[in-house]
Amino acid sequence: MPTYEYHCENCGENFEEFQRITEPPITVCPKCHQNGSVHRVISAGAGIIFKGSGFYETDYRSPEYKKAAEKEKSTTKAK
């Protein structure tokens, strides 16, 4: 479930709300309780973080890149 940022036009309060995507946007400010003054703010959001084993930068490389990397690896071992 995403976290949405909201801003109240009446009192200037900025707050976040953890909601389902299917839930309607909040319209009542939790600070001043004014109805209709709250608007969802477009924010940067959070980046994706891959944790754990199994995620490597070379997992999705092209076949040509993999061949060149293997060739380079074999030539550096020979030295």
PDB file with one MODEL, atoms N, CA, C and O in Angstrom:
MODEL        1
ATOM      1  N   MET A   1       0.850  -1.180   0.000  1.00  0.00           N
ATOM      2  CA  MET A   1       0.000   0.000   0.000  1.00  0.00           C
ATOM      3  C   MET A   1       0.893   1.241   0.000  1.00  0.00           C
ATOM      4  O   MET A   1       1.856   1.320   0.764  1.00  0.00           O
ATOM      5  N   PRO A   2       0.571   2.199  -0.854  1.00  0.00           N
ATOM      6  CA  PRO A   2       1.391   3.407  -0.929  1.00  0.00           C
ATOM      7  C   PRO A   2       1.072   4.420   0.167  1.00  0.00           C
ATOM      8  O   PRO A   2       0.004   4.395   0.779  1.00  0.00           O
ATOM      9  N   THR A   3       2.014   5.293   0.387  1.00  0.00           N
ATOM     10  CA  THR A   3       1.841   6.411   1.298  1.00  0.00           C
ATOM     11  C   THR A   3       1.606   7.660   0.456  1.00  0.00           C
ATOM     12  O   THR A   3       2.428   7.995  -0.397  1.00  0.00           O
ATOM     13  N   TYR A   4       0.504   8.344   0.684  1.00  0.00           N
ATOM     14  CA  TYR A   4       0.172   9.550  -0.064  1.00  0.00           C
ATOM     15  C   TYR A   4       0.421  10.783   0.790  1.00  0.00           C
ATOM     16  O   TYR A   4       0.206  10.770   2.002  1.00  0.00           O
ATOM     17  N   GLU A   5       0.876  11.846   0.142  1.00  0.00           N
ATOM     18  CA  GLU A   5       1.078  13.119   0.830  1.00  0.00           C
ATOM     19  C   GLU A   5      -0.112  14.019   0.538  1.00  0.00           C
ATOM     20  O   GLU A   5      -0.627  14.053  -0.579  1.00  0.00           O
ATOM     21  N   TYR A   6      -0.539  14.748   1.566  1.00  0.00           N
ATOM     22  CA  TYR A   6      -1.672  15.661   1.450  1.00  0.00           C
ATOM     23  C   TYR A   6      -1.285  17.038   1.971  1.00  0.00           C
ATOM     24  O   TYR A   6      -0.365  17.175   2.778  1.00  0.00           O
ATOM     25  N   HIS A   7      -2.001  18.056   1.499  1.00  0.00           N
ATOM     26  CA  HIS A   7      -1.805  19.435   1.949  1.00  0.00           C
ATOM     27  C   HIS A   7      -3.171  20.072   2.176  1.00  0.00           C
ATOM     28  O   HIS A   7      -4.064  19.964   1.335  1.00  0.00           O
ATOM     29  N   CYS A   8      -3.327  20.742   3.327  1.00  0.00           N
ATOM     30  CA  CYS A   8      -4.566  21.441   3.642  1.00  0.00           C
ATOM     31  C   CYS A   8      -4.424  22.910   3.235  1.00  0.00           C
ATOM     32  O   CYS A   8      -3.528  23.610   3.706  1.00  0.00           O
ATOM     33  N   GLU A   9      -5.312  23.363   2.364  1.00  0.00           N
ATOM     34  CA  GLU A   9      -5.295  24.762   1.906  1.00  0.00           C
ATOM     35  C   GLU A   9      -5.723  25.716   3.024  1.00  0.00           C
ATOM     36  O   GLU A   9      -5.334  26.884   3.020  1.00  0.00           O
ATOM     37  N   ASN A  10      -6.511  25.234   3.969  1.00  0.00           N
ATOM     38  CA  ASN A  10      -7.038  26.081   5.031  1.00  0.00           C
ATOM     39  C   ASN A  10      -5.979  26.422   6.086  1.00  0.00           C
ATOM     40  O   ASN A  10      -5.766  27.597   6.385  1.00  0.00           O
ATOM     41  N   CYS A  11      -5.316  25.412   6.648  1.00  0.00           N
ATOM     42  CA  CYS A  11      -4.361  25.661   7.738  1.00  0.00           C
ATOM     43  C   CYS A  11      -2.898  25.455   7.335  1.00  0.00           C
ATOM     44  O   CYS A  11      -1.995  25.764   8.112  1.00  0.00           O
ATOM     45  N   GLY A  12      -2.656  24.935   6.126  1.00  0.00           N
ATOM     46  CA  GLY A  12      -1.291  24.744   5.657  1.00  0.00           C
ATOM     47  C   GLY A  12      -0.641  23.457   6.139  1.00  0.00           C
ATOM     48  O   GLY A  12       0.553  23.254   5.919  1.00  0.00           O
ATOM     49  N   GLU A  13      -1.390  22.595   6.785  1.00  0.00           N
ATOM     50  CA  GLU A  13      -0.870  21.332   7.315  1.00  0.00           C
ATOM     51  C   GLU A  13      -0.481  20.385   6.167  1.00  0.00           C
ATOM     52  O   GLU A  13      -1.250  20.187   5.226  1.00  0.00           O
ATOM     53  N   ASN A  14       0.711  19.812   6.262  1.00  0.00           N
ATOM     54  CA  ASN A  14       1.157  18.760   5.350  1.00  0.00           C
ATOM     55  C   ASN A  14       1.200  17.466   6.138  1.00  0.00           C
ATOM     56  O   ASN A  14       1.743  17.425   7.242  1.00  0.00           O
ATOM     57  N   PHE A  15       0.627  16.402   5.573  1.00  0.00           N
ATOM     58  CA  PHE A  15       0.626  15.124   6.278  1.00  0.00           C
ATOM     59  C   PHE A  15       0.622  13.985   5.272  1.00  0.00           C
ATOM     60  O   PHE A  15       0.298  14.164   4.098  1.00  0.00           O
ATOM     61  N   GLU A  16       0.990  12.811   5.763  1.00  0.00           N
ATOM     62  CA  GLU A  16       1.027  11.608   4.943  1.00  0.00           C
ATOM     63  C   GLU A  16      -0.028  10.632   5.430  1.00  0.00           C
ATOM     64  O   GLU A  16      -0.353  10.592   6.616  1.00  0.00           O
ATOM     65  N   GLU A  17      -0.557   9.850   4.507  1.00  0.00           N
ATOM     66  CA  GLU A  17      -1.568   8.856   4.847  1.00  0.00           C
ATOM     67  C   GLU A  17      -1.260   7.566   4.105  1.00  0.00           C
ATOM     68  O   GLU A  17      -1.046   7.570   2.893  1.00  0.00           O
ATOM     69  N   PHE A  18      -1.240   6.471   4.837  1.00  0.00           N
ATOM     70  CA  PHE A  18      -0.995   5.137   4.302  1.00  0.00           C
ATOM     71  C   PHE A  18      -2.341   4.579   3.861  1.00  0.00           C
ATOM     72  O   PHE A  18      -3.167   4.224   4.702  1.00  0.00           O
ATOM     73  N   GLN A  19      -2.576   4.494   2.539  1.00  0.00           N
ATOM     74  CA  GLN A  19      -3.886   4.096   2.015  1.00  0.00           C
ATOM     75  C   GLN A  19      -3.755   3.059   0.909  1.00  0.00           C
ATOM     76  O   GLN A  19      -2.706   2.919   0.279  1.00  0.00           O
ATOM     77  N   ARG A  20      -4.850   2.337   0.692  1.00  0.00           N
ATOM     78  CA  ARG A  20      -4.928   1.454  -0.469  1.00  0.00           C
ATOM     79  C   ARG A  20      -5.097   2.312  -1.718  1.00  0.00           C
ATOM     80  O   ARG A  20      -5.582   3.441  -1.643  1.00  0.00           O
ATOM     81  N   ILE A  21      -4.698   1.774  -2.858  1.00  0.00           N
ATOM     82  CA  ILE A  21      -4.838   2.496  -4.118  1.00  0.00           C
ATOM     83  C   ILE A  21      -6.309   2.733  -4.448  1.00  0.00           C
ATOM     84  O   ILE A  21      -6.660   3.750  -5.045  1.00  0.00           O
ATOM     85  N   THR A  22      -7.158   1.801  -4.062  1.00  0.00           N
ATOM     86  CA  THR A  22      -8.583   1.895  -4.378  1.00  0.00           C
ATOM     87  C   THR A  22      -9.363   2.835  -3.469  1.00  0.00           C
ATOM     88  O   THR A  22     -10.513   3.161  -3.767  1.00  0.00           O
ATOM     89  N   GLU A  23      -8.762   3.278  -2.366  1.00  0.00           N
ATOM     90  CA  GLU A  23      -9.456   4.188  -1.448  1.00  0.00           C
ATOM     91  C   GLU A  23      -9.556   5.584  -2.055  1.00  0.00           C
ATOM     92  O   GLU A  23      -8.639   6.018  -2.752  1.00  0.00           O
ATOM     93  N   PRO A  24     -10.655   6.293  -1.801  1.00  0.00           N
ATOM     94  CA  PRO A  24     -10.769   7.670  -2.302  1.00  0.00           C
ATOM     95  C   PRO A  24      -9.825   8.595  -1.527  1.00  0.00           C
ATOM     96  O   PRO A  24      -9.478   8.308  -0.381  1.00  0.00           O
ATOM     97  N   PRO A  25      -9.409   9.702  -2.150  1.00  0.00           N
ATOM     98  CA  PRO A  25      -8.530  10.653  -1.454  1.00  0.00           C
ATOM     99  C   PRO A  25      -9.205  11.242  -0.217  1.00  0.00           C
ATOM    100  O   PRO A  25     -10.430  11.353  -0.161  1.00  0.00           O
ATOM    101  N   ILE A  26      -8.404  11.611   0.760  1.00  0.00           N
ATOM    102  CA  ILE A  26      -8.904  12.227   1.990  1.00  0.00           C
ATOM    103  C   ILE A  26      -9.364  13.651   1.675  1.00  0.00           C
ATOM    104  O   ILE A  26      -8.716  14.358   0.903  1.00  0.00           O
ATOM    105  N   THR A  27     -10.462  14.062   2.262  1.00  0.00           N
ATOM    106  CA  THR A  27     -10.975  15.416   2.027  1.00  0.00           C
ATOM    107  C   THR A  27     -11.047  16.253   3.301  1.00  0.00           C
ATOM    108  O   THR A  27     -11.232  17.467   3.220  1.00  0.00           O
ATOM    109  N   VAL A  28     -10.906  15.638   4.477  1.00  0.00           N
ATOM    110  CA  VAL A  28     -10.997  16.350   5.756  1.00  0.00           C
ATOM    111  C   VAL A  28      -9.619  16.423   6.404  1.00  0.00           C
ATOM    112  O   VAL A  28      -8.935  15.408   6.537  1.00  0.00           O
ATOM    113  N   CYS A  29      -9.217  17.621   6.805  1.00  0.00           N
ATOM    114  CA  CYS A  29      -7.914  17.832   7.443  1.00  0.00           C
ATOM    115  C   CYS A  29      -7.937  17.286   8.872  1.00  0.00           C
ATOM    116  O   CYS A  29      -8.875  17.565   9.618  1.00  0.00           O
ATOM    117  N   PRO A  30      -6.911  16.506   9.270  1.00  0.00           N
ATOM    118  CA  PRO A  30      -6.885  15.978  10.637  1.00  0.00           C
ATOM    119  C   PRO A  30      -6.565  17.047  11.688  1.00  0.00           C
ATOM    120  O   PRO A  30      -6.809  16.834  12.876  1.00  0.00           O
ATOM    121  N   LYS A  31      -6.023  18.189  11.265  1.00  0.00           N
ATOM    122  CA  LYS A  31      -5.661  19.238  12.222  1.00  0.00           C
ATOM    123  C   LYS A  31      -6.802  20.232  12.438  1.00  0.00           C
ATOM    124  O   LYS A  31      -7.206  20.473  13.575  1.00  0.00           O
ATOM    125  N   CYS A  32      -7.326  20.813  11.343  1.00  0.00           N
ATOM    126  CA  CYS A  32      -8.370  21.839  11.487  1.00  0.00           C
ATOM    127  C   CYS A  32      -9.773  21.293  11.213  1.00  0.00           C
ATOM    128  O   CYS A  32     -10.761  21.996  11.420  1.00  0.00           O
ATOM    129  N   HIS A  33      -9.863  20.062  10.758  1.00  0.00           N
ATOM    130  CA  HIS A  33     -11.137  19.367  10.501  1.00  0.00           C
ATOM    131  C   HIS A  33     -12.012  20.062   9.455  1.00  0.00           C
ATOM    132  O   HIS A  33     -13.231  19.889   9.443  1.00  0.00           O
ATOM    133  N   GLN A  34     -11.384  20.847   8.580  1.00  0.00           N
ATOM    134  CA  GLN A  34     -12.109  21.534   7.508  1.00  0.00           C
ATOM    135  C   GLN A  34     -12.342  20.545   6.368  1.00  0.00           C
ATOM    136  O   GLN A  34     -11.398  19.910   5.897  1.00  0.00           O
ATOM    137  N   ASN A  35     -13.581  20.412   5.925  1.00  0.00           N
ATOM    138  CA  ASN A  35     -13.938  19.493   4.852  1.00  0.00           C
ATOM    139  C   ASN A  35     -13.720  20.161   3.491  1.00  0.00           C
ATOM    140  O   ASN A  35     -14.121  21.307   3.285  1.00  0.00           O
ATOM    141  N   GLY A  36     -13.085  19.442   2.567  1.00  0.00           N
ATOM    142  CA  GLY A  36     -12.883  19.927   1.205  1.00  0.00           C
ATOM    143  C   GLY A  36     -11.649  20.775   1.000  1.00  0.00           C
ATOM    144  O   GLY A  36     -11.405  21.231  -0.117  1.00  0.00           O
ATOM    145  N   SER A  37     -10.858  21.005   2.043  1.00  0.00           N
ATOM    146  CA  SER A  37      -9.668  21.849   1.907  1.00  0.00           C
ATOM    147  C   SER A  37      -8.395  21.046   1.682  1.00  0.00           C
ATOM    148  O   SER A  37      -7.330  21.629   1.477  1.00  0.00           O
ATOM    149  N   VAL A  38      -8.485  19.709   1.715  1.00  0.00           N
ATOM    150  CA  VAL A  38      -7.306  18.846   1.600  1.00  0.00           C
ATOM    151  C   VAL A  38      -7.167  18.347   0.161  1.00  0.00           C
ATOM    152  O   VAL A  38      -8.136  17.921  -0.468  1.00  0.00           O
ATOM    153  N   HIS A  39      -5.925  18.413  -0.341  1.00  0.00           N
ATOM    154  CA  HIS A  39      -5.638  17.952  -1.694  1.00  0.00           C
ATOM    155  C   HIS A  39      -4.405  17.052  -1.676  1.00  0.00           C
ATOM    156  O   HIS A  39      -3.453  17.296  -0.934  1.00  0.00           O
ATOM    157  N   ARG A  40      -4.439  16.023  -2.493  1.00  0.00           N
ATOM    158  CA  ARG A  40      -3.294  15.111  -2.605  1.00  0.00           C
ATOM    159  C   ARG A  40      -2.182  15.833  -3.357  1.00  0.00           C
ATOM    160  O   ARG A  40      -2.425  16.502  -4.361  1.00  0.00           O
ATOM    161  N   VAL A  41      -0.955  15.686  -2.853  1.00  0.00           N
ATOM    162  CA  VAL A  41       0.210  16.344  -3.422  1.00  0.00           C
ATOM    163  C   VAL A  41       1.011  15.322  -4.211  1.00  0.00           C
ATOM    164  O   VAL A  41       1.183  14.185  -3.771  1.00  0.00           O
ATOM    165  N   ILE A  42       1.500  15.726  -5.374  1.00  0.00           N
ATOM    166  CA  ILE A  42       2.377  14.851  -6.149  1.00  0.00           C
ATOM    167  C   ILE A  42       3.755  14.925  -5.516  1.00  0.00           C
ATOM    168  O   ILE A  42       4.311  16.009  -5.340  1.00  0.00           O
ATOM    169  N   SER A  43       4.298  13.767  -5.176  1.00  0.00           N
ATOM    170  CA  SER A  43       5.598  13.740  -4.504  1.00  0.00           C
ATOM    171  C   SER A  43       6.548  12.805  -5.234  1.00  0.00           C
ATOM    172  O   SER A  43       6.162  12.075  -6.147  1.00  0.00           O
ATOM    173  N   ALA A  44       7.784  12.851  -4.809  1.00  0.00           N
ATOM    174  CA  ALA A  44       8.810  12.022  -5.437  1.00  0.00           C
ATOM    175  C   ALA A  44       8.618  10.548  -5.121  1.00  0.00           C
ATOM    176  O   ALA A  44       8.989   9.693  -5.925  1.00  0.00           O
ATOM    177  N   GLY A  45       8.057  10.242  -3.988  1.00  0.00           N
ATOM    178  CA  GLY A  45       7.866   8.845  -3.612  1.00  0.00           C
ATOM    179  C   GLY A  45       9.163   8.213  -3.160  1.00  0.00           C
ATOM    180  O   GLY A  45      10.157   8.904  -2.935  1.00  0.00           O
ATOM    181  N   ALA A  46       9.154   6.934  -3.032  1.00  0.00           N
ATOM    182  CA  ALA A  46      10.329   6.212  -2.569  1.00  0.00           C
ATOM    183  C   ALA A  46      10.916   5.405  -3.709  1.00  0.00           C
ATOM    184  O   ALA A  46      10.189   4.907  -4.568  1.00  0.00           O
ATOM    185  N   GLY A  47      12.222   5.279  -3.714  1.00  0.00           N
ATOM    186  CA  GLY A  47      12.888   4.461  -4.713  1.00  0.00           C
ATOM    187  C   GLY A  47      12.759   2.991  -4.368  1.00  0.00           C
ATOM    188  O   GLY A  47      12.493   2.628  -3.222  1.00  0.00           O
ATOM    189  N   ILE A  48      12.948   2.170  -5.349  1.00  0.00           N
ATOM    190  CA  ILE A  48      12.890   0.735  -5.134  1.00  0.00           C
ATOM    191  C   ILE A  48      14.221   0.278  -4.560  1.00  0.00           C
ATOM    192  O   ILE A  48      15.281   0.639  -5.071  1.00  0.00           O
ATOM    193  N   ILE A  49      14.164  -0.501  -3.519  1.00  0.00           N
ATOM    194  CA  ILE A  49      15.373  -1.029  -2.891  1.00  0.00           C
ATOM    195  C   ILE A  49      15.314  -2.547  -2.965  1.00  0.00           C
ATOM    196  O   ILE A  49      14.380  -3.169  -2.459  1.00  0.00           O
ATOM    197  N   PHE A  50      16.318  -3.134  -3.600  1.00  0.00           N
ATOM    198  CA  PHE A  50      16.407  -4.580  -3.668  1.00  0.00           C
ATOM    199  C   PHE A  50      17.336  -5.044  -2.558  1.00  0.00           C
ATOM    200  O   PHE A  50      18.493  -4.628  -2.492  1.00  0.00           O
ATOM    201  N   LYS A  51      16.827  -5.904  -1.690  1.00  0.00           N
ATOM    202  CA  LYS A  51      17.642  -6.431  -0.607  1.00  0.00           C
ATOM    203  C   LYS A  51      17.716  -7.936  -0.729  1.00  0.00           C
ATOM    204  O   LYS A  51      16.801  -8.575  -1.248  1.00  0.00           O
ATOM    205  N   GLY A  52      18.794  -8.489  -0.255  1.00  0.00           N
ATOM    206  CA  GLY A  52      18.940  -9.936  -0.272  1.00  0.00           C
ATOM    207  C   GLY A  52      19.793 -10.406  -1.434  1.00  0.00           C
ATOM    208  O   GLY A  52      20.180  -9.622  -2.300  1.00  0.00           O
ATOM    209  N   SER A  53      20.073 -11.671  -1.437  1.00  0.00           N
ATOM    210  CA  SER A  53      20.894 -12.226  -2.501  1.00  0.00           C
ATOM    211  C   SER A  53      20.038 -12.478  -3.738  1.00  0.00           C
ATOM    212  O   SER A  53      18.820 -12.634  -3.646  1.00  0.00           O
ATOM    213  N   GLY A  54      20.683 -12.515  -4.872  1.00  0.00           N
ATOM    214  CA  GLY A  54      19.976 -12.814  -6.103  1.00  0.00           C
ATOM    215  C   GLY A  54      19.760 -11.614  -7.005  1.00  0.00           C
ATOM    216  O   GLY A  54      19.291 -11.781  -8.131  1.00  0.00           O
ATOM    217  N   PHE A  55      20.085 -10.404  -6.554  1.00  0.00           N
ATOM    218  CA  PHE A  55      19.931  -9.216  -7.377  1.00  0.00           C
ATOM    219  C   PHE A  55      21.321  -8.692  -7.722  1.00  0.00           C
ATOM    220  O   PHE A  55      22.018  -8.141  -6.869  1.00  0.00           O
ATOM    221  N   TYR A  56      21.706  -8.867  -8.956  1.00  0.00           N
ATOM    222  CA  TYR A  56      23.017  -8.434  -9.406  1.00  0.00           C
ATOM    223  C   TYR A  56      22.850  -7.525 -10.607  1.00  0.00           C
ATOM    224  O   TYR A  56      21.913  -7.680 -11.391  1.00  0.00           O
ATOM    225  N   GLU A  57      23.763  -6.573 -10.749  1.00  0.00           N
ATOM    226  CA  GLU A  57      23.651  -5.628 -11.855  1.00  0.00           C
ATOM    227  C   GLU A  57      23.835  -6.294 -13.211  1.00  0.00           C
ATOM    228  O   GLU A  57      23.424  -5.741 -14.231  1.00  0.00           O
ATOM    229  N   THR A  58      24.444  -7.469 -13.237  1.00  0.00           N
ATOM    230  CA  THR A  58      24.678  -8.152 -14.507  1.00  0.00           C
ATOM    231  C   THR A  58      23.579  -9.144 -14.867  1.00  0.00           C
ATOM    232  O   THR A  58      23.691  -9.823 -15.887  1.00  0.00           O
ATOM    233  N   ASP A  59      22.533  -9.252 -14.075  1.00  0.00           N
ATOM    234  CA  ASP A  59      21.466 -10.219 -14.344  1.00  0.00           C
ATOM    235  C   ASP A  59      20.753  -9.985 -15.661  1.00  0.00           C
ATOM    236  O   ASP A  59      20.324 -10.941 -16.308  1.00  0.00           O
ATOM    237  N   TYR A  60      20.620  -8.740 -16.069  1.00  0.00           N
ATOM    238  CA  TYR A  60      19.827  -8.424 -17.249  1.00  0.00           C
ATOM    239  C   TYR A  60      20.676  -7.850 -18.377  1.00  0.00           C
ATOM    240  O   TYR A  60      20.185  -7.063 -19.187  1.00  0.00           O
ATOM    241  N   ARG A  61      21.916  -8.230 -18.432  1.00  0.00           N
ATOM    242  CA  ARG A  61      22.797  -7.751 -19.496  1.00  0.00           C
ATOM    243  C   ARG A  61      22.498  -8.473 -20.800  1.00  0.00           C
ATOM    244  O   ARG A  61      21.936  -9.568 -20.813  1.00  0.00           O
ATOM    245  N   SER A  62      22.893  -7.825 -21.907  1.00  0.00           N
ATOM    246  CA  SER A  62      22.684  -8.414 -23.227  1.00  0.00           C
ATOM    247  C   SER A  62      23.643  -9.586 -23.433  1.00  0.00           C
ATOM    248  O   SER A  62      24.685  -9.646 -22.781  1.00  0.00           O
ATOM    249  N   PRO A  63      23.311 -10.516 -24.326  1.00  0.00           N
ATOM    250  CA  PRO A  63      24.204 -11.652 -24.598  1.00  0.00           C
ATOM    251  C   PRO A  63      25.593 -11.199 -25.093  1.00  0.00           C
ATOM    252  O   PRO A  63      26.604 -11.823 -24.771  1.00  0.00           O
ATOM    253  N   GLU A  64      25.628 -10.113 -25.875  1.00  0.00           N
ATOM    254  CA  GLU A  64      26.917  -9.602 -26.371  1.00  0.00           C
ATOM    255  C   GLU A  64      27.801  -9.117 -25.219  1.00  0.00           C
ATOM    256  O   GLU A  64      29.007  -9.364 -25.205  1.00  0.00           O
ATOM    257  N   TYR A  65      27.199  -8.436 -24.268  1.00  0.00           N
ATOM    258  CA  TYR A  65      27.940  -7.951 -23.107  1.00  0.00           C
ATOM    259  C   TYR A  65      28.496  -9.123 -22.307  1.00  0.00           C
ATOM    260  O   TYR A  65      29.651  -9.100 -21.882  1.00  0.00           O
ATOM    261  N   LYS A  66      27.669 -10.150 -22.102  1.00  0.00           N
ATOM    262  CA  LYS A  66      28.110 -11.312 -21.334  1.00  0.00           C
ATOM    263  C   LYS A  66      29.271 -12.024 -22.016  1.00  0.00           C
ATOM    264  O   LYS A  66      30.200 -12.478 -21.350  1.00  0.00           O
ATOM    265  N   LYS A  67      29.220 -12.123 -23.350  1.00  0.00           N
ATOM    266  CA  LYS A  67      30.319 -12.751 -24.093  1.00  0.00           C
ATOM    267  C   LYS A  67      31.597 -11.951 -23.944  1.00  0.00           C
ATOM    268  O   LYS A  67      32.662 -12.524 -23.717  1.00  0.00           O
ATOM    269  N   ALA A  68      31.507 -10.631 -24.070  1.00  0.00           N
ATOM    270  CA  ALA A  68      32.692  -9.777 -23.948  1.00  0.00           C
ATOM    271  C   ALA A  68      33.265  -9.833 -22.534  1.00  0.00           C
ATOM    272  O   ALA A  68      34.483  -9.847 -22.356  1.00  0.00           O
ATOM    273  N   ALA A  69      32.389  -9.865 -21.525  1.00  0.00           N
ATOM    274  CA  ALA A  69      32.848  -9.945 -20.144  1.00  0.00           C
ATOM    275  C   ALA A  69      33.537 -11.274 -19.875  1.00  0.00           C
ATOM    276  O   ALA A  69      34.550 -11.314 -19.176  1.00  0.00           O
ATOM    277  N   GLU A  70      33.003 -12.358 -20.418  1.00  0.00           N
ATOM    278  CA  GLU A  70      33.613 -13.677 -20.246  1.00  0.00           C
ATOM    279  C   GLU A  70      34.977 -13.735 -20.932  1.00  0.00           C
ATOM    280  O   GLU A  70      35.926 -14.306 -20.394  1.00  0.00           O
ATOM    281  N   LYS A  71      35.066 -13.139 -22.122  1.00  0.00           N
ATOM    282  CA  LYS A  71      36.337 -13.104 -22.855  1.00  0.00           C
ATOM    283  C   LYS A  71      37.376 -12.295 -22.070  1.00  0.00           C
ATOM    284  O   LYS A  71      38.534 -12.698 -21.964  1.00  0.00           O
ATOM    285  N   GLU A  72      36.954 -11.161 -21.527  1.00  0.00           N
ATOM    286  CA  GLU A  72      37.856 -10.320 -20.741  1.00  0.00           C
ATOM    287  C   GLU A  72      38.315 -11.041 -19.477  1.00  0.00           C
ATOM    288  O   GLU A  72      39.478 -10.941 -19.085  1.00  0.00           O
ATOM    289  N   LYS A  73      37.400 -11.765 -18.844  1.00  0.00           N
ATOM    290  CA  LYS A  73      37.731 -12.495 -17.630  1.00  0.00           C
ATOM    291  C   LYS A  73      38.762 -13.581 -17.917  1.00  0.00           C
ATOM    292  O   LYS A  73      39.681 -13.795 -17.126  1.00  0.00           O
ATOM    293  N   SER A  74      38.609 -14.264 -19.048  1.00  0.00           N
ATOM    294  CA  SER A  74      39.540 -15.345 -19.381  1.00  0.00           C
ATOM    295  C   SER A  74      40.911 -14.794 -19.746  1.00  0.00           C
ATOM    296  O   SER A  74      41.916 -15.446 -19.462  1.00  0.00           O
ATOM    297  N   THR A  75      40.990 -13.620 -20.366  1.00  0.00           N
ATOM    298  CA  THR A  75      42.292 -13.044 -20.705  1.00  0.00           C
ATOM    299  C   THR A  75      42.997 -12.481 -19.482  1.00  0.00           C
ATOM    300  O   THR A  75      44.227 -12.504 -19.431  1.00  0.00           O
ATOM    301  N   THR A  76      42.268 -11.977 -18.500  1.00  0.00           N
ATOM    302  CA  THR A  76      42.920 -11.459 -17.299  1.00  0.00           C
ATOM    303  C   THR A  76      43.414 -12.586 -16.405  1.00  0.00           C
ATOM    304  O   THR A  76      44.385 -12.393 -15.671  1.00  0.00           O
ATOM    305  N   LYS A  77      42.786 -13.747 -16.438  1.00  0.00           N
ATOM    306  CA  LYS A  77      43.241 -14.894 -15.655  1.00  0.00           C
ATOM    307  C   LYS A  77      44.530 -15.462 -16.227  1.00  0.00           C
ATOM    308  O   LYS A  77      45.357 -15.986 -15.481  1.00  0.00           O
ATOM    309  N   ALA A  78      44.714 -15.367 -17.545  1.00  0.00           N
ATOM    310  CA  ALA A  78      45.890 -15.922 -18.208  1.00  0.00           C
ATOM    311  C   ALA A  78      47.144 -15.121 -17.886  1.00  0.00           C
ATOM    312  O   ALA A  78      48.247 -15.658 -17.990  1.00  0.00           O
ATOM    313  N   LYS A  79      47.017 -13.884 -17.507  1.00  0.00           N
ATOM    314  CA  LYS A  79      48.189 -13.029 -17.230  1.00  0.00           C
ATOM    315  C   LYS A  79      48.822 -13.336 -15.923  1.00  0.00           C
ATOM    316  O   LYS A  79      49.811 -12.705 -15.553  1.00  0.00           O
TER     317      LYS A  79
ENDMDL
END
